[in-house]
Amino acid sequence: TQSVEVVFAAGITNRVIGATSDRESFHAWLTELEPGRRYLVEAANRPEVSLPGGFLRASIALRTERPTRHPLEIPVRAVVMDELLASPRELIIPADEPGPLTLYASVRPGRIRAFRILEVLPPDPRIRAEVHPMDGGYRIHLRQVPVEAALGGRELVLKTDAPSRPEIRIPFRYGGPARSGASIAP
């Protein structure tokens, strides 16, 4: 549970009459601290909603008695602890990049604090993988990744010594044909 205080500027009064999350995984409620001026908005996860481990974003929309010029929204960011936190959720192969590519992934401690990566299995024998320790976890450096649609949907498999999480799978996504005028920043 986290909270934020909403305060209207001096000389402006308005009542916040509701707070709604755009995600079913969070709920929000408010407390009026000073009528027409100060409100405490609290957001919490719904324990009954199962969430995948990783990063989660949501937004809390505030409804006011008198509509404001701009919508009042509070961004919510959370990390849902999994046994291990793998990032990114997918490895993207941009179709309009000249290959081969160098891509990175990382695995960090979650509820499991100490673990080792035992083996890295790339989906293509041309891909070279190196594992480097980093902040209690690991960075996986993938070299010579071909820019091929055939890699889309295939997975990088990381084998660990964690009994409850012996494998981590990160899918590859092929970016498809480039849109006209699209570019990729270096």
Secondary structure as UniProt FT lines:
FT   STRAND          2..7
FT   TURN            10..11
FT   STRAND          16..21
FT   TURN            24..25
FT   STRAND          26..34
FT   TURN            35..37
FT   STRAND          38..45
FT   TURN            47..48
FT   STRAND          54..64
FT   STRAND          72..80
FT   STRAND          84..87
FT   STRAND          91..93
FT   TURN            95..96
FT   STRAND          101..109
FT   STRAND          117..121
FT   TURN            125..126
FT   STRAND          128..134
FT   TURN            135..136
FT   STRAND          137..145
FT   HELIX           149..151
FT   TURN            152..153
FT   STRAND          155..160
FT   TURN            163..164
FT   STRAND          167..174
FT   TURN            180..181
//
